[in-house]
Amino acid sequence: MGKPHPIETLTLIPSSGGRFEVTLNDELIYSKAATGQHTTNEFIVSEVRKRLK
């Protein structure tokens, strides 16, 4: 396995109503509304890295 891609830019966009969603290039990676749970930083980083390969 090679060196992970660096994440050069990350933009947080405030929402309302307790929503927490993570998208990458318009693809939904995680939705608190869909799961009913909070996620972890590790999960988000892992999912982003999978899609950057």
Secondary structure per residue as TSV (DSSP state, phi and psi in degrees):
chain	resnum	aa	ss	phi	psi
A	1	M	-	360.0	133.4
A	2	G	-	-82.3	-178.1
A	3	K	-	-67.6	136.3
A	4	P	-	-63.0	148.9
A	5	H	-	-65.5	134.9
A	6	P	-	-73.6	144.3
A	7	I	-	-93.6	107.8
A	8	E	-	-84.8	-31.6
A	9	T	-	-138.8	136.8
A	10	L	-	-139.1	127.1
A	11	T	-	-116.5	125.5
A	12	L	-	-99.5	126.9
A	13	I	-	-116.4	114.9
A	14	P	-	-60.0	147.9
A	15	S	-	-128.9	-170.9
A	16	S	S	-135.0	167.6
A	17	G	T	72.4	23.1
A	18	G	T	75.0	14.7
A	19	R	-	-77.3	142.5
A	20	F	-	-141.5	109.8
A	21	E	E	-130.1	143.6
A	22	V	E	-120.9	125.9
A	23	T	E	-125.8	153.9
A	24	L	E	-135.0	117.8
A	25	N	T	52.4	45.7
A	26	D	T	69.3	8.5
A	27	E	E	-98.2	125.5
A	28	L	E	-72.0	121.9
A	29	I	E	-99.2	-38.2
A	30	Y	E	-150.2	141.5
A	31	S	E	-138.4	116.9
A	32	K	H	-64.1	-35.3
A	33	A	H	-61.7	-36.8
A	34	A	H	-76.6	-36.1
A	35	T	H	-94.3	-24.7
A	36	G	S	74.5	11.2
A	37	Q	S	-134.4	157.9
A	38	H	-	-78.3	161.5
A	39	T	-	-115.3	-177.1
A	40	T	-	-113.8	157.1
A	41	N	H	-58.7	-39.9
A	42	E	H	-60.5	-41.5
A	43	F	H	-63.9	-46.3
A	44	I	H	-62.0	-47.3
A	45	V	H	-60.4	-43.0
A	46	S	H	-60.5	-45.5
A	47	E	H	-66.4	-39.0
A	48	V	H	-65.1	-46.6
A	49	R	H	-60.8	-38.9
A	50	K	H	-56.8	-41.1
A	51	R	H	-80.4	-15.7
A	52	L	H	-87.7	-9.3
A	53	K	-	-69.8	360.0
